[in-house]
Amino acid sequence: MAFIKRLGWYLVGLSIGIVFLTFFLKKKSDETGTEFCYFPNCRVLKDLRSKPLSYSNDIKTLLNNKTIDSTTVAYFLNDGDIDFGNSDTKSTPCKTYKIEGLIKEKEAVLTVINCTDKVVIDKIDLSK
C-alpha cells in the first residue's frame, strides 16, 4: 500500500510540474519569439527564414506584374509544406527545396535554393 501512495504523490507532483513548465515555456516563447522546431519541415523553414532572400528573374517578373507579392513568399516560408521526396537535399553547396502551399485556393509549389549564406527564391509553379 505504501508504494501506491508514493506513486500517487509522485504523479500529482509530476502533473503540477508539467502544467507549470508548459505555461512558463509558452509565455517565454511568446515574449522572445522563440519557437521550438523539432520536425524536419519546421527546421528547414526556420533556416530559410533566417537568411537573406534574393529573387530570380522569373520571380522578379511575377512581383513586378503583381501576380504574386512578398506576402505570398512569406506565407510559403512560414506555413508551407516541404516536399522532401521531390527536393534535392543532398547537393552541395546549395540544396533545392520544393515548398507546397495554397494561393487563392489553388495549390502552388515554390522552388527555393538554400545556400550557406543566402536563400534564392527560384520559381513558383502556379499550375499545380
N, CA, C and O atoms as CSV, one atom per row, in Angstrom:
chain,resi,resn,atom,element,x,y,z
A,1,MET,N,N,0.816,-1.196,0.000
A,1,MET,CA,C,0.000,0.000,0.000
A,1,MET,C,C,0.861,1.262,0.000
A,1,MET,O,O,0.454,2.287,-0.547
A,2,ALA,N,N,2.032,1.199,0.599
A,2,ALA,CA,C,2.906,2.365,0.670
A,2,ALA,C,C,3.414,2.744,-0.720
A,2,ALA,O,O,3.585,3.925,-1.020
A,3,PHE,N,N,3.651,1.751,-1.559
A,3,PHE,CA,C,4.125,2.034,-2.916
A,3,PHE,C,C,3.068,2.782,-3.716
A,3,PHE,O,O,3.400,3.711,-4.452
A,4,ILE,N,N,1.814,2.400,-3.586
A,4,ILE,CA,C,0.731,3.053,-4.324
A,4,ILE,C,C,0.571,4.500,-3.870
A,4,ILE,O,O,0.318,5.377,-4.696
A,5,LYS,N,N,0.715,4.765,-2.563
A,5,LYS,CA,C,0.650,6.147,-2.072
A,5,LYS,C,C,1.793,6.981,-2.635
A,5,LYS,O,O,1.586,8.111,-3.077
A,6,ARG,N,N,3.006,6.416,-2.617
A,6,ARG,CA,C,4.152,7.159,-3.153
A,6,ARG,C,C,3.990,7.420,-4.645
A,6,ARG,O,O,4.300,8.506,-5.134
A,7,LEU,N,N,3.500,6.408,-5.363
A,7,LEU,CA,C,3.265,6.583,-6.796
A,7,LEU,C,C,2.219,7.669,-7.043
A,7,LEU,O,O,2.368,8.472,-7.964
A,8,GLY,N,N,1.178,7.699,-6.242
A,8,GLY,CA,C,0.146,8.733,-6.372
A,8,GLY,C,C,0.695,10.125,-6.145
A,8,GLY,O,O,0.418,11.035,-6.926
A,9,TRP,N,N,1.474,10.305,-5.080
A,9,TRP,CA,C,2.070,11.620,-4.805
A,9,TRP,C,C,3.072,12.006,-5.900
A,9,TRP,O,O,3.174,13.177,-6.266
A,10,TYR,N,N,3.800,11.032,-6.411
A,10,TYR,CA,C,4.741,11.296,-7.496
A,10,TYR,C,C,3.983,11.805,-8.723
A,10,TYR,O,O,4.388,12.796,-9.331
A,11,LEU,N,N,2.897,11.144,-9.086
A,11,LEU,CA,C,2.127,11.555,-10.261
A,11,LEU,C,C,1.467,12.918,-10.066
A,11,LEU,O,O,1.371,13.690,-11.019
A,12,VAL,N,N,1.014,13.227,-8.861
A,12,VAL,CA,C,0.449,14.547,-8.580
A,12,VAL,C,C,1.521,15.622,-8.761
A,12,VAL,O,O,1.271,16.642,-9.403
A,13,GLY,N,N,2.692,15.406,-8.209
A,13,GLY,CA,C,3.781,16.379,-8.356
A,13,GLY,C,C,4.250,16.515,-9.785
A,13,GLY,O,O,4.552,17.616,-10.247
A,14,LEU,N,N,4.312,15.392,-10.490
A,14,LEU,CA,C,4.724,15.419,-11.893
A,14,LEU,C,C,3.730,16.206,-12.733
A,14,LEU,O,O,4.137,17.010,-13.572
A,15,SER,N,N,2.448,15.992,-12.526
A,15,SER,CA,C,1.445,16.706,-13.321
A,15,SER,C,C,1.463,18.203,-13.022
A,15,SER,O,O,1.313,19.012,-13.938
A,16,ILE,N,N,1.644,18.586,-11.761
A,16,ILE,CA,C,1.742,20.010,-11.427
A,16,ILE,C,C,2.976,20.616,-12.089
A,16,ILE,O,O,2.914,21.730,-12.607
A,17,GLY,N,N,4.071,19.910,-12.077
A,17,GLY,CA,C,5.295,20.394,-12.706
A,17,GLY,C,C,5.155,20.547,-14.206
A,17,GLY,O,O,5.651,21.518,-14.776
A,18,ILE,N,N,4.491,19.611,-14.854
A,18,ILE,CA,C,4.294,19.696,-16.306
A,18,ILE,C,C,3.411,20.877,-16.655
A,18,ILE,O,O,3.698,21.598,-17.610
A,19,VAL,N,N,2.343,21.091,-15.901
A,19,VAL,CA,C,1.460,22.238,-16.153
A,19,VAL,C,C,2.234,23.546,-15.967
A,19,VAL,O,O,2.122,24.445,-16.800
A,20,PHE,N,N,3.003,23.665,-14.907
A,20,PHE,CA,C,3.794,24.861,-14.657
A,20,PHE,C,C,4.810,25.091,-15.776
A,20,PHE,O,O,4.957,26.212,-16.263
A,21,LEU,N,N,5.498,24.044,-16.178
A,21,LEU,CA,C,6.506,24.154,-17.229
A,21,LEU,C,C,5.883,24.548,-18.566
A,21,LEU,O,O,6.465,25.336,-19.311
A,22,THR,N,N,4.709,24.009,-18.874
A,22,THR,CA,C,4.024,24.346,-20.116
A,22,THR,C,C,3.667,25.829,-20.158
A,22,THR,O,O,3.915,26.494,-21.163
A,23,PHE,N,N,3.085,26.356,-19.069
A,23,PHE,CA,C,2.744,27.779,-19.033
A,23,PHE,C,C,3.994,28.649,-19.086
A,23,PHE,O,O,4.002,29.674,-19.768
A,24,PHE,N,N,5.043,28.258,-18.380
A,24,PHE,CA,C,6.273,29.036,-18.341
A,24,PHE,C,C,6.929,29.094,-19.724
A,24,PHE,O,O,7.323,30.169,-20.177
A,25,LEU,N,N,7.047,27.952,-20.389
A,25,LEU,CA,C,7.687,27.933,-21.706
A,25,LEU,C,C,6.838,28.633,-22.755
A,25,LEU,O,O,7.382,29.280,-23.649
A,26,LYS,N,N,5.521,28.519,-22.668
A,26,LYS,CA,C,4.663,29.207,-23.629
A,26,LYS,C,C,4.795,30.714,-23.483
A,26,LYS,O,O,4.890,31.429,-24.480
A,27,LYS,N,N,4.803,31.200,-22.252
A,27,LYS,CA,C,4.954,32.637,-22.021
A,27,LYS,C,C,6.310,33.116,-22.515
A,27,LYS,O,O,6.399,34.165,-23.152
A,28,LYS,N,N,7.362,32.366,-22.232
A,28,LYS,CA,C,8.700,32.747,-22.658
A,28,LYS,C,C,8.809,32.761,-24.183
A,28,LYS,O,O,9.429,33.664,-24.744
A,29,SER,N,N,8.221,31.781,-24.856
A,29,SER,CA,C,8.308,31.739,-26.316
A,29,SER,C,C,7.502,32.866,-26.952
A,29,SER,O,O,7.889,33.379,-28.002
A,30,ASP,N,N,6.387,33.263,-26.337
A,30,ASP,CA,C,5.605,34.378,-26.871
A,30,ASP,C,C,6.349,35.699,-26.733
A,30,ASP,O,O,6.290,36.536,-27.633
A,31,GLU,N,N,7.053,35.900,-25.612
A,31,GLU,CA,C,7.768,37.151,-25.376
A,31,GLU,C,C,8.988,37.293,-26.267
A,31,GLU,O,O,9.234,38.369,-26.813
A,32,THR,N,N,9.747,36.231,-26.419
A,32,THR,CA,C,11.014,36.319,-27.146
A,32,THR,C,C,10.900,35.940,-28.606
A,32,THR,O,O,11.844,36.153,-29.368
A,33,GLY,N,N,9.771,35.382,-29.021
A,33,GLY,CA,C,9.623,34.953,-30.405
A,33,GLY,C,C,10.358,33.657,-30.676
A,33,GLY,O,O,10.594,33.311,-31.834
A,34,THR,N,N,10.719,32.944,-29.642
A,34,THR,CA,C,11.413,31.682,-29.798
A,34,THR,C,C,10.415,30.607,-30.187
A,34,THR,O,O,9.304,30.561,-29.660
A,35,GLU,N,N,10.812,29.746,-31.110
A,35,GLU,CA,C,9.969,28.624,-31.446
A,35,GLU,C,C,10.790,27.347,-31.363
A,35,GLU,O,O,11.992,27.345,-31.631
A,36,PHE,N,N,10.135,26.283,-30.997
A,36,PHE,CA,C,10.806,25.012,-30.820
A,36,PHE,C,C,10.515,24.139,-32.035
A,36,PHE,O,O,9.415,23.602,-32.169
A,37,CYS,N,N,11.490,24.000,-32.912
A,37,CYS,CA,C,11.323,23.227,-34.132
A,37,CYS,C,C,12.085,21.917,-34.008
A,37,CYS,O,O,13.314,21.897,-33.955
A,38,TYR,N,N,11.337,20.835,-33.963
A,38,TYR,CA,C,11.961,19.523,-33.871
A,38,TYR,C,C,11.718,18.686,-35.113
A,38,TYR,O,O,12.478,17.753,-35.374
A,39,PHE,N,N,10.690,18.985,-35.883
A,39,PHE,CA,C,10.398,18.218,-37.086
A,39,PHE,C,C,11.163,18.800,-38.269
A,39,PHE,O,O,11.444,19.998,-38.295
A,40,PRO,N,N,11.505,17.961,-39.252
A,40,PRO,CA,C,12.320,18.434,-40.379
A,40,PRO,C,C,11.702,19.606,-41.139
A,40,PRO,O,O,12.418,20.532,-41.519
A,41,ASN,N,N,10.391,19.585,-41.368
A,41,ASN,CA,C,9.739,20.668,-42.096
A,41,ASN,C,C,9.928,22.002,-41.382
A,41,ASN,O,O,10.270,23.002,-42.014
A,42,CYS,N,N,9.711,22.021,-40.089
A,42,CYS,CA,C,9.839,23.244,-39.296
A,42,CYS,C,C,11.288,23.726,-39.261
A,42,CYS,O,O,11.546,24.927,-39.346
A,43,ARG,N,N,12.223,22.804,-39.138
A,43,ARG,CA,C,13.638,23.181,-39.057
A,43,ARG,C,C,14.128,23.802,-40.355
A,43,ARG,O,O,14.864,24.788,-40.328
A,44,VAL,N,N,13.728,23.238,-41.496
A,44,VAL,CA,C,14.159,23.782,-42.784
A,44,VAL,C,C,13.532,25.146,-43.023
A,44,VAL,O,O,14.215,26.071,-43.465
A,45,LEU,N,N,12.234,25.286,-42.737
A,45,LEU,CA,C,11.587,26.589,-42.932
A,45,LEU,C,C,12.207,27.658,-42.033
A,45,LEU,O,O,12.372,28.802,-42.455
A,46,LYS,N,N,12.548,27.296,-40.808
A,46,LYS,CA,C,13.193,28.252,-39.900
A,46,LYS,C,C,14.561,28.663,-40.439
A,46,LYS,O,O,14.934,29.833,-40.357
A,47,ASP,N,N,15.310,27.703,-40.991
A,47,ASP,CA,C,16.613,28.009,-41.579
A,47,ASP,C,C,16.460,28.929,-42.786
A,47,ASP,O,O,17.255,29.851,-42.968
A,48,LEU,N,N,15.442,28.683,-43.612
A,48,LEU,CA,C,15.213,29.541,-44.780
A,48,LEU,C,C,14.847,30.964,-44.370
A,48,LEU,O,O,15.278,31.922,-45.013
A,49,ARG,N,N,14.060,31.111,-43.313
A,49,ARG,CA,C,13.664,32.453,-42.860
A,49,ARG,C,C,14.808,33.220,-42.217
A,49,ARG,O,O,14.761,34.448,-42.145
A,50,SER,N,N,15.833,32.520,-41.749
A,50,SER,CA,C,16.915,33.189,-41.027
A,50,SER,C,C,17.963,33.808,-41.950
A,50,SER,O,O,18.818,34.560,-41.483
A,51,LYS,N,N,17.917,33.512,-43.240
A,51,LYS,CA,C,18.924,34.009,-44.181
A,51,LYS,C,C,18.340,35.100,-45.066
A,51,LYS,O,O,17.123,35.184,-45.235
A,52,PRO,N,N,19.219,35.943,-45.637
A,52,PRO,CA,C,18.721,36.974,-46.554
A,52,PRO,C,C,18.157,36.351,-47.834
A,52,PRO,O,O,18.687,35.368,-48.352
A,53,LEU,N,N,17.072,36.946,-48.326
A,53,LEU,CA,C,16.404,36.443,-49.523
A,53,LEU,C,C,16.859,37.195,-50.757
A,53,LEU,O,O,17.100,38.402,-50.718
A,54,SER,N,N,16.970,36.465,-51.850
A,54,SER,CA,C,17.134,37.096,-53.158
A,54,SER,C,C,16.199,36.385,-54.124
A,54,SER,O,O,15.817,35.236,-53.898
A,55,TYR,N,N,15.832,37.074,-55.202
A,55,TYR,CA,C,14.831,36.554,-56.124
A,55,TYR,C,C,15.457,36.313,-57.491
A,55,TYR,O,O,16.325,37.069,-57.926
A,56,SER,N,N,15.015,35.260,-58.163
A,56,SER,CA,C,15.443,35.006,-59.533
A,56,SER,C,C,14.710,35.977,-60.460
A,56,SER,O,O,13.796,36.681,-60.031
A,57,ASN,N,N,15.113,36.013,-61.728
A,57,ASN,CA,C,14.473,36.920,-62.683
A,57,ASN,C,C,13.003,36.562,-62.898
A,57,ASN,O,O,12.170,37.451,-63.076
A,58,ASP,N,N,12.676,35.261,-62.882
A,58,ASP,CA,C,11.280,34.844,-63.045
A,58,ASP,C,C,10.414,35.386,-61.913
A,58,ASP,O,O,9.315,35.887,-62.151
A,59,ILE,N,N,10.903,35.285,-60.700
A,59,ILE,CA,C,10.142,35.764,-59.543
A,59,ILE,C,C,10.054,37.291,-59.566
A,59,ILE,O,O,9.013,37.854,-59.228
A,60,LYS,N,N,11.133,37.961,-59.961
A,60,LYS,CA,C,11.082,39.429,-60.054
A,60,LYS,C,C,10.024,39.875,-61.052
A,60,LYS,O,O,9.329,40.865,-60.824
A,61,THR,N,N,9.900,39.146,-62.158
A,61,THR,CA,C,8.873,39.471,-63.154
A,61,THR,C,C,7.481,39.296,-62.572
A,61,THR,O,O,6.611,40.143,-62.777
A,62,LEU,N,N,7.261,38.197,-61.843
A,62,LEU,CA,C,5.958,37.967,-61.221
A,62,LEU,C,C,5.650,39.024,-60.167
A,62,LEU,O,O,4.503,39.445,-60.023
A,63,LEU,N,N,6.674,39.453,-59.427
A,63,LEU,CA,C,6.472,40.509,-58.426
A,63,LEU,C,C,6.127,41.835,-59.096
A,63,LEU,O,O,5.259,42.565,-58.616
A,64,ASN,N,N,6.799,42.150,-60.202
A,64,ASN,CA,C,6.528,43.401,-60.912
A,64,ASN,C,C,5.146,43.394,-61.566
A,64,ASN,O,O,4.485,44.429,-61.641
A,65,ASN,N,N,4.710,42.215,-62.042
A,65,ASN,CA,C,3.389,42.108,-62.677
A,65,ASN,C,C,2.266,41.982,-61.654
A,65,ASN,O,O,1.091,41.931,-62.019
A,66,LYS,N,N,2.625,41.932,-60.387
A,66,LYS,CA,C,1.679,41.791,-59.281
A,66,LYS,C,C,0.904,40.472,-59.346
A,66,LYS,O,O,-0.220,40.379,-58.855
A,67,THR,N,N,1.523,39.448,-59.963
A,67,THR,CA,C,0.936,38.114,-59.952
A,67,THR,C,C,1.051,37.513,-58.560
A,67,THR,O,O,0.122,36.878,-58.061
A,68,ILE,N,N,2.205,37.725,-57.945
A,68,ILE,CA,C,2.417,37.356,-56.543
A,68,ILE,C,C,3.008,38.566,-55.840
A,68,ILE,O,O,3.428,39.523,-56.490
A,69,ASP,N,N,3.041,38.528,-54.516
A,69,ASP,CA,C,3.686,39.595,-53.759
A,69,ASP,C,C,4.553,38.979,-52.672
A,69,ASP,O,O,4.610,37.759,-52.524
A,70,SER,N,N,5.218,39.828,-51.923
A,70,SER,CA,C,6.151,39.336,-50.907
A,70,SER,C,C,5.439,38.598,-49.779
A,70,SER,O,O,6.046,37.754,-49.121
A,71,THR,N,N,4.170,38.898,-49.545
A,71,THR,CA,C,3.435,38.160,-48.516
A,71,THR,C,C,3.185,36.721,-48.943
A,71,THR,O,O,3.074,35.834,-48.097
A,72,THR,N,N,3.095,36.483,-50.237
A,72,THR,CA,C,2.947,35.110,-50.740
A,72,THR,C,C,4.197,34.309,-50.431
A,72,THR,O,O,4.117,33.169,-49.974
A,73,VAL,N,N,5.345,34.904,-50.680
A,73,VAL,CA,C,6.608,34.230,-50.377
A,73,VAL,C,C,6.731,34.001,-48.875
A,73,VAL,O,O,7.172,32.936,-48.442
A,74,ALA,N,N,6.346,34.990,-48.084
A,74,ALA,CA,C,6.395,34.851,-46.625
A,74,ALA,C,C,5.458,33.736,-46.153
A,74,ALA,O,O,5.785,32.999,-45.222
A,75,TYR,N,N,4.304,33.616,-46.790
A,75,TYR,CA,C,3.374,32.543,-46.439
A,75,TYR,C,C,4.027,31.178,-46.660
A,75,TYR,O,O,3.937,30.301,-45.800
A,76,PHE,N,N,4.678,30.996,-47.798
A,76,PHE,CA,C,5.345,29.724,-48.085
A,76,PHE,C,C,6.442,29.434,-47.064
A,76,PHE,O,O,6.596,28.293,-46.627
A,77,LEU,N,N,7.205,30.456,-46.681
A,77,LEU,CA,C,8.312,30.249,-45.749
A,77,LEU,C,C,7.836,30.067,-44.311
A,77,LEU,O,O,8.599,29.585,-43.475
A,78,ASN,N,N,6.604,30.438,-44.004
A,78,ASN,CA,C,6.074,30.245,-42.653
A,78,ASN,C,C,5.189,29.009,-42.541
A,78,ASN,O,O,5.319,28.236,-41.592
A,79,ASP,N,N,4.292,28.819,-43.501
A,79,ASP,CA,C,3.266,27.789,-43.376
A,79,ASP,C,C,3.321,26.724,-44.460
A,79,ASP,O,O,2.439,25.866,-44.508
A,80,GLY,N,N,4.311,26.747,-45.322
A,80,GLY,CA,C,4.381,25.782,-46.407
A,80,GLY,C,C,4.775,24.389,-45.938
A,80,GLY,O,O,5.302,24.209,-44.840
A,81,ASP,N,N,4.512,23.420,-46.787
A,81,ASP,CA,C,4.898,22.037,-46.535
A,81,ASP,C,C,5.974,21.649,-47.539
A,81,ASP,O,O,5.756,21.725,-48.748
A,82,ILE,N,N,7.125,21.239,-47.045
A,82,ILE,CA,C,8.230,20.883,-47.915
A,82,ILE,C,C,8.023,19.473,-48.440
A,82,ILE,O,O,7.757,18.546,-47.675
A,83,ASP,N,N,8.147,19.323,-49.738
A,83,ASP,CA,C,8.066,18.015,-50.381
A,83,ASP,C,C,9.484,17.454,-50.458
A,83,ASP,O,O,10.202,17.693,-51.429
A,84,PHE,N,N,9.881,16.707,-49.429
A,84,PHE,CA,C,11.240,16.196,-49.362
A,84,PHE,C,C,11.514,15.164,-50.450
A,84,PHE,O,O,12.666,14.977,-50.843
A,85,GLY,N,N,10.466,14.485,-50.946
A,85,GLY,CA,C,10.648,13.485,-51.991
A,85,GLY,C,C,11.083,14.092,-53.309
A,85,GLY,O,O,11.850,13.472,-54.046
A,86,ASN,N,N,10.610,15.297,-53.624
A,86,ASN,CA,C,10.971,15.965,-54.876
A,86,ASN,C,C,12.058,17.017,-54.698
A,86,ASN,O,O,12.473,17.645,-55.672
A,87,SER,N,N,12.520,17.214,-53.483
A,87,SER,CA,C,13.570,18.195,-53.209
A,87,SER,C,C,14.934,17.541,-53.337
A,87,SER,O,O,15.080,16.330,-53.169
A,88,ASP,N,N,15.935,18.368,-53.640
A,88,ASP,CA,C,17.317,17.880,-53.724
A,88,ASP,C,C,18.037,18.316,-52.446
A,88,ASP,O,O,18.596,19.411,-52.383
A,89,THR,N,N,18.019,17.461,-51.441
A,89,THR,CA,C,18.577,17.813,-50.138
A,89,THR,C,C,20.013,17.355,-49.959
A,89,THR,O,O,20.620,17.634,-48.925
A,90,LYS,N,N,20.566,16.661,-50.937
A,90,LYS,CA,C,21.913,16.105,-50.796
A,90,LYS,C,C,22.980,16.919,-51.535
A,90,LYS,O,O,24.172,16.717,-51.305
A,91,SER,N,N,22.576,17.824,-52.406
A,91,SER,CA,C,23.554,18.553,-53.217
A,91,SER,C,C,24.351,19.542,-52.379
A,91,SER,O,O,23.893,20.009,-51.337
A,92,THR,N,N,25.536,19.846,-52.847
A,92,THR,CA,C,26.392,20.833,-52.194
A,92,THR,C,C,26.827,21.846,-53.236
A,92,THR,O,O,26.975,21.450,-54.392
A,93,PRO,N,N,27.036,23.063,-52.945
A,93,PRO,CA,C,26.895,23.754,-51.676
A,93,PRO,C,C,25.466,24.210,-51.394
A,93,PRO,O,O,25.150,24.600,-50.270
A,94,CYS,N,N,24.598,24.162,-52.411
A,94,CYS,CA,C,23.231,24.654,-52.233
A,94,CYS,C,C,22.223,23.514,-52.389
A,94,CYS,O,O,22.344,22.682,-53.288
A,95,LYS,N,N,21.249,23.492,-51.518
A,95,LYS,CA,C,20.180,22.497,-51.575
A,95,LYS,C,C,18.941,23.149,-52.193
A,95,LYS,O,O,18.714,24.348,-52.037
A,96,THR,N,N,18.145,22.343,-52.894
A,96,THR,CA,C,16.937,22.843,-53.525
A,96,THR,C,C,15.727,22.214,-52.849
A,96,THR,O,O,15.641,20.993,-52.725
A,97,TYR,N,N,14.791,23.056,-52.414
A,97,TYR,CA,C,13.586,22.583,-51.739
A,97,TYR,C,C,12.361,22.993,-52.537
A,97,TYR,O,O,12.314,24.085,-53.105
A,98,LYS,N,N,11.376,22.114,-52.576
A,98,LYS,CA,C,10.072,22.396,-53.174
A,98,LYS,C,C,9.088,22.547,-52.019
A,98,LYS,O,O,8.889,21.615,-51.240
A,99,ILE,N,N,8.478,23.716,-51.914
A,99,ILE,CA,C,7.559,24.031,-50.822
A,99,ILE,C,C,6.158,24.168,-51.398
A,99,ILE,O,O,5.913,24.980,-52.291
A,100,GLU,N,N,5.241,23.359,-50.872
A,100,GLU,CA,C,3.861,23.368,-51.350
A,100,GLU,C,C,3.000,24.262,-50.462
A,100,GLU,O,O,3.208,24.349,-49.252
A,101,GLY,N,N,2.036,24.920,-51.087
A,101,GLY,CA,C,1.124,25.777,-50.350
A,101,GLY,C,C,-0.065,26.149,-51.212
A,101,GLY,O,O,-0.170,25.707,-52.356
A,102,LEU,N,N,-0.956,26.955,-50.673
A,102,LEU,CA,C,-2.153,27.383,-51.391
A,102,LEU,C,C,-2.086,28.878,-51.701
A,102,LEU,O,O,-1.744,29.692,-50.844
A,103,ILE,N,N,-2.419,29.216,-52.942
A,103,ILE,CA,C,-2.558,30.608,-53.352
A,103,ILE,C,C,-3.940,30.747,-53.962
A,103,ILE,O,O,-4.231,30.139,-54.992
A,104,LYS,N,N,-4.786,31.540,-53.337
A,104,LYS,CA,C,-6.161,31.766,-53.810
A,104,LYS,C,C,-6.873,30.432,-54.050
A,104,LYS,O,O,-7.470,30.213,-55.104
A,105,GLU,N,N,-6.798,29.552,-53.058
A,105,GLU,CA,C,-7.472,28.250,-53.074
A,105,GLU,C,C,-6.933,27.280,-54.132
A,105,GLU,O,O,-7.563,26.257,-54.403
A,106,LYS,N,N,-5.778,27.588,-54.731
A,106,LYS,CA,C,-5.151,26.682,-55.689
A,106,LYS,C,C,-3.793,26.267,-55.155
A,106,LYS,O,O,-3.088,27.050,-54.517
A,107,GLU,N,N,-3.439,25.013,-55.429
A,107,GLU,CA,C,-2.134,24.529,-54.979
A,107,GLU,C,C,-1.027,25.142,-55.824
A,107,GLU,O,O,-1.177,25.323,-57.033
A,108,ALA,N,N,0.074,25.457,-55.177
A,108,ALA,CA,C,1.232,26.019,-55.854
A,108,ALA,C,C,2.484,25.433,-55.213
A,108,ALA,O,O,2.461,24.991,-54.065
A,109,VAL,N,N,3.573,25.437,-55.970
A,109,VAL,CA,C,4.850,24.915,-55.487
A,109,VAL,C,C,5.916,25.994,-55.693
A,109,VAL,O,O,6.126,26.478,-56.805
A,110,LEU,N,N,6.574,26.353,-54.605
A,110,LEU,CA,C,7.656,27.330,-54.636
A,110,LEU,C,C,8.980,26.575,-54.594
A,110,LEU,O,O,9.183,25.727,-53.725
A,111,THR,N,N,9.869,26.872,-55.516
A,111,THR,CA,C,11.191,26.251,-55.534
A,111,THR,C,C,12.188,27.228,-54.942
A,111,THR,O,O,12.290,28.374,-55.380
A,112,VAL,N,N,12.926,26.760,-53.936
A,112,VAL,CA,C,13.851,27.600,-53.179
A,112,VAL,C,C,15.220,26.945,-53.194
A,112,VAL,O,O,15.339,25.737,-52.994
A,113,ILE,N,N,16.256,27.743,-53.433
A,113,ILE,CA,C,17.638,27.264,-53.381
A,113,ILE,C,C,18.255,27.798,-52.099
A,113,ILE,O,O,18.362,29.008,-51.901
A,114,ASN,N,N,18.658,26.880,-51.236
A,114,ASN,CA,C,19.186,27.240,-49.920
A,114,ASN,C,C,20.697,27.070,-49.917
A,114,ASN,O,O,21.202,25.947,-49.893
A,115,CYS,N,N,21.414,28.186,-49.941
A,115,CYS,CA,C,22.875,28.173,-49.862
A,115,CYS,C,C,23.286,28.497,-48.425
A,115,CYS,O,O,22.438,28.795,-47.584
A,116,THR,N,N,24.577,28.435,-48.153
A,116,THR,CA,C,25.040,28.662,-46.779
A,116,THR,C,C,24.864,30.105,-46.338
A,116,THR,O,O,24.683,30.363,-45.148
A,117,ASP,N,N,24.912,31.051,-47.266
A,117,ASP,CA,C,24.847,32.459,-46.879
A,117,ASP,C,C,23.593,33.194,-47.341
A,117,ASP,O,O,23.342,34.315,-46.899
A,118,LYS,N,N,22.798,32.582,-48.224
A,118,LYS,CA,C,21.586,33.247,-48.713
A,118,LYS,C,C,20.586,32.218,-49.215
A,118,LYS,O,O,20.903,31.041,-49.385
A,119,VAL,N,N,19.369,32.694,-49.446
A,119,VAL,CA,C,18.288,31.877,-49.990
A,119,VAL,C,C,17.822,32.546,-51.279
A,119,VAL,O,O,17.548,33.746,-51.303
A,120,VAL,N,N,17.735,31.758,-52.347
A,120,VAL,CA,C,17.274,32.273,-53.635
A,120,VAL,C,C,15.893,31.689,-53.905
A,120,VAL,O,O,15.726,30.471,-53.972
A,121,ILE,N,N,14.905,32.566,-54.061
A,121,ILE,CA,C,13.571,32.140,-54.459
A,121,ILE,C,C,13.631,31.966,-55.965
A,121,ILE,O,O,13.673,32.947,-56.709
A,122,ASP,N,N,13.636,30.710,-56.418
A,122,ASP,CA,C,13.945,30.408,-57.818
A,122,ASP,C,C,12.724,30.517,-58.731
A,122,ASP,O,O,12.748,31.267,-59.707
A,123,LYS,N,N,11.657,29.773,-58.422
A,123,LYS,CA,C,10.472,29.840,-59.279
A,123,LYS,C,C,9.252,29.369,-58.506
A,123,LYS,O,O,9.355,28.755,-57.444
A,124,ILE,N,N,8.092,29.679,-59.076
A,124,ILE,CA,C,6.844,29.250,-58.478
A,124,ILE,C,C,5.984,28.628,-59.577
A,124,ILE,O,O,5.829,29.191,-60.662
A,125,ASP,N,N,5.437,27.470,-59.275
A,125,ASP,CA,C,4.573,26.775,-60.219
A,125,ASP,C,C,3.138,26.942,-59.737
A,125,ASP,O,O,2.724,26.311,-58.763
A,126,LEU,N,N,2.392,27.783,-60.414
A,126,LEU,CA,C,1.008,28.069,-60.014
A,126,LEU,C,C,0.009,27.128,-60.652
A,126,LEU,O,O,-1.173,27.165,-60.311
A,127,SER,N,N,0.454,26.288,-61.566
A,127,SER,CA,C,-0.475,25.472,-62.328
A,127,SER,C,C,-0.773,24.123,-61.706
A,127,SER,O,O,-1.520,23.338,-62.289
A,128,LYS,N,N,-0.217,23.828,-60.546
A,128,LYS,CA,C,-0.427,22.506,-59.964
A,128,LYS,C,C,-1.829,22.323,-59.464
A,128,LYS,O,O,-2.165,21.259,-58.944
